[in-house]
């Protein structure tokens, strides 16, 4: 499985996680400059990660990549 990270319009600091088919996997929320939190959807392949915290968006994406044994990429809409 691959994951795509997309900014949520009108909600600064929140990015949606979905698979390549657009199915929701959860969200990534930037709670401070050095704290990013994954909130995995209950029915997603990320649910085993539950709620996890990371110091950067890159570290979140690396953890997701390892967990899903696929790729985690920014969408073309990301800034």
C-alpha positions in Angstrom: 0.0 0.0 0.0 1.1 3.6 -0.7 0.1 6.7 1.2 -0.4 10.2 0.0 -0.2 13.3 2.3 -2.4 16.2 1.2 -3.0 19.6 3.0 -6.5 20.1 4.2 -7.9 23.4 2.7 -8.8 26.0 5.3 -7.3 24.0 8.1 -3.6 25.1 8.5 -1.4 22.5 10.1 -3.6 19.5 9.1 -2.8 17.0 6.3 -5.1 14.2 5.2 -3.6 10.7 4.7 -5.1 8.6 1.9 -4.1 5.6 -0.2 -3.6 6.0 -3.9 -7.3 5.2 -4.5 -8.3 8.1 -2.3 -9.5 6.0 0.7 -8.9 7.8 3.9 -6.2 6.6 6.3 -6.2 9.4 8.8 -4.7 12.8 9.4 -1.4 14.3 10.4 -1.7 17.4 12.6 1.1 19.9 13.3 0.5 20.8 17.0 3.6 22.8 17.4 6.7 23.6 15.3 8.4 20.4 16.3 5.4 18.1 17.0 3.4 16.2 14.4 0.7 13.7 15.4 -0.8 10.9 13.4 -4.5 10.2 14.0 -5.1 6.9 12.1 -8.6 6.0 10.9 -10.0 2.9 12.7 -10.5 1.0 9.4 -7.1 1.9 7.8 -3.9 0.0 7.5 -2.3 2.7 9.8 -4.7 1.9 12.7 -2.0 -0.2 14.4 0.0 3.1 14.7 -3.0 4.5 16.7 -2.0 8.1 17.7 1.8 8.6 17.4 3.9 11.8 17.7 6.9 12.8 15.7 9.3 15.8 15.6 8.9 16.6 11.9 6.7 15.8 8.8 9.7 13.9 7.3 9.8 11.6 10.4 6.1 11.0 10.2 6.3 10.1 6.5 9.3 7.8 7.2 7.4 6.0 10.0 4.4 5.6 7.7 6.6 4.2 4.9 8.1 1.6 7.3 4.7 0.7 8.7 2.9 0.1 5.4 6.0 -1.3 3.6 5.2 1.0 0.7 5.7 4.7 -0.1 4.4 7.8 1.6 4.5 10.9 -0.7 3.4 14.5 -0.6 0.6 15.2 -3.0 1.1 17.7 -5.8 -1.2 20.1 -3.8 1.2 20.2 -0.9 3.1 23.5 -0.4 
